[in-house]
């Protein structure tokens, strides 16, 4: 199987996992940079992630324009992806979604979303909040042009996740597997933190050393530990037949 085909199959799996794990519903999207051309990326046409098949994948340039003659309707917020790929050469995959459990942390100024559980370590020590109103005033809150996408990417900077005030989040990583894993655990970490606040008392976050220790362990994209989650989620959402595992990297 060619690398491009494998990447497109992985992108279908990623879409279906995000739907099945309730990170995305009718809205939200995931993309992957073209392995053969860093100036374009693959993403589904405007379609709910639950319904995406390989035929629904389109190729866009970093300003959100389709490559070639594909004229099917596109996601309005595709500029999130282009803006991040343009600003972050290390990023290979991006997710944008509106998972409800993360929303309070983009709205309430006083409480930062940070890792509190081991699987939340993937989101990184710092999760900035992007407020579209700061630069663009009263909008419909959607990232609907490349200037807004670039502004979001600026707030994301070198972090893994940025919250979007009153809207959702954007997550970026070096592989599809990692960005999906991070996007699944992001709302779970947020739920644990919200519950802890209800229980009361001081919140104990993961320390920077603990986060670094997690990232040093065997959590590379195709490690046995990472693959275990991807394989599980892919089968759970009915995509086990699309799985291809490159050589394990430990
Ligand atoms: Zn959105």
Boltz pocket constraint, residues with backbone or C-beta under 6 A from the ligand:
constraints:
  - pocket:
      binder: B
      contacts: [[A, 28], [A, 77], [A, 96], [A, 97], [A, 98], [A, 142], [A, 143], [A, 167], [A, 168]]
      max_distance: 6.0
